[in-house]
């Protein structure tokens, strides 16, 4: 069939009126009517009252007019409305209207009219719409209840600790803000020169010392507050104390039976604390947390209460409190003066891996395996939003599983220096309090010290 051929014509339905003359003759012959009757039929045909035309037809449209469709739809709707059962309780009728998103009452509308309006609405949207709406409301209600903030009464010593934290942190916050205002008064040119000098020193950071720290990967390292000691934690279960910058071993701390996740110095260790006091805290995969002194290779005390892996320990700046993160999706705060767990904080949907305290002592930041970082106000217990910067906020140190650590500028976040040299993942890093040394520890069983030339 070529393109020039005409498309087939669709036949339309026809109504044939036909001729009544033959049918009338047959009827009269069957009934045996008289000649007078035949004359009457003939007179009717001549008068035009009987159609005797043959072959005449009138074309009809295939679809009914829109008006007829609307009338049919209205009849069907009214039929459905008569079959719908509506409650006679006006309160329930209003609740149904509200669930369907309709006004519960109209001006001058009574209960009977309101009930009839609900029936008409249901005849349009269907009776199942009300059931679906109720299910959605119940689901939204359950979701809202799940998202609601709930509180339970805490112990009296938690309230005392929060008050103590507020009195401790507020003066330190005032000092920090005063220092920030004083720094703002420094001329922009002077600040720029200092920042350029800092960036120049950071670009000149090179590997100063490398030491094999253990037979297993080293998971964590931290400088002492006086910057003269470095402590490392290993997957062998051992923690070691090193003298820096010559990297000579001072003491091996034995007490854990499995992988040690972290070890941390007390804020006043090597400064005001005696060597026999509690100067360090460590944690392990088996949930154990141990406290250490500087003059013994055995733990001073154990902190019990964790049923799963403890990933990090961190001292509060005051030295009174110790924070621990656990893979039971929570972190905890311990008051070492009263030797009690004063806070068991939930909030993460997966294990909590890291924890740090703000220098003021008012906030705690946690990072979890749920890919969320949360900042908590220790004075109120609320979760707030904050961005924390390392050191004085002029640069940031990062370590990654690509075997390198990097130094980044702030603001701008551009890389200043790449610290390459490890043959395995960088597991941890730290900056000495005096700002002279950077320590990195790795999966390759070594730790390295970096210093600006």
Buried (B, 14 or more C-beta within 10 A) or exposed (E): EEEEEEEEEEEEEEEEEBBBBEEBEEEBEEEEEEEEEBEEBEEBBEEEEBEBEEEEEEEEEEEEEEEEEEEEEEEEEEEBBEEBEBEEEBEEBBBBBEBBEBEBBEEEBEBEEBBBBBBBBBBEBEEEBBEEBEEEEEEEEEEEEEEEEEEEEBEEBBEEBBEBBBEBBBEBBEEBEEEEEEEEEEEEEEEEEEBEEBBEBBEEBEBBBBBEBBEBBBBBBBBBBEBEBBBBBBBBBBBBBBEBBEBEEEBEBEBBEBBBBBBBBBBBBBEEBEEEBBBBBBBBBBBBBBBBBBEEBEBBBEBEEBEBBBBBBBBBBBBBBBBBBBBBBBBBBBBBEEEEBBBEBEBBEEBBBBBBBBBBBBBBBBBBBBEEBBBBBBBEEEEEEEEEEBEEEBBBBBBEEEBBBBBBBBEEEEEBBEBEBBEBBBBBBBBBBEEBBBBBBBBBBBBBBBBBE
